[in-house]
Amino acid sequence: KQEVTQIPAALSVPEGENLVLNCSFTDSAIYNLQWFRQDPGKGLTSLLLIQSSQREQTSGRLNASLDKSSGRSTLYIAASQPGDSATYLCAVNGNYQLIWGAGTKLIIKP
Amino acid sequence: EAGVAQSPRYKIIEKRQSVAFWCNPISGHATLYWYQQILGQGPKLLIQFQNNGVVDDSQLPKDRFSAERLKGVDSTLKIQPAKLEDSAVYLCASSLEQGSSYEQYFGPGTRLTVT
């Protein structure tokens, strides 16, 4: 049974810092992995999707990597801004179903 | 392109009452999902529809939860009777088709509080 873990559960950093969010999964037989952003009272916004054959994806200040063999993905945020404050969730897609981590709540201090 | 619409956005009910949530997916999307997200946790899939048929409802508490998608477009999720532990955000998502290659798009969710 696939399990997805995100550590830490919460992270607070000063504005301008680069930071890394972690996601680990137990079963490497995945189709793809997605990183989502969730703002309070709002739905989920997809940030990056990495196919199982890919090693990384980039969008603006965001870079997500995938290492299937070790069951890990990281989301790198460069030059963090207060607007980046949100909860970030990763979801593993396998067997036609998304399996989710509990998320990392990120606070960027001005 | 309009996104996934959900209503109501917020609902407060007492335990043992009933409640219904509505979802309108992105036009043309055949697959519709309902998720339950309890505070501090990731979403849990409750039910998945392909057009108006159920693909997966293995995690739906069928003694109190029901869902339908009669015409293969809009969907309704109902809870009757509600329990305190049903307090959560209920998310609806849709995708063009079922399968891992199709991205899911999420609505804003309905926050349910059961007192």
Interface residues (C-beta under 8 A of the other chain):
Chain A: V4 A9 Y31 N32 Q34 G41 K42 G43 L44 T45 S46 L49 L89 A91 N93 G94 N95 Y96 Q97 L98 W100 G101 A102 G103
Chain B: V4 R9 G40 Q41 G42 P43 K44 L45 Q48 D56 L91 A93 Q98 G99 S100 S101 E103 Q104 Y105 F106 G107 P108 G109 R111
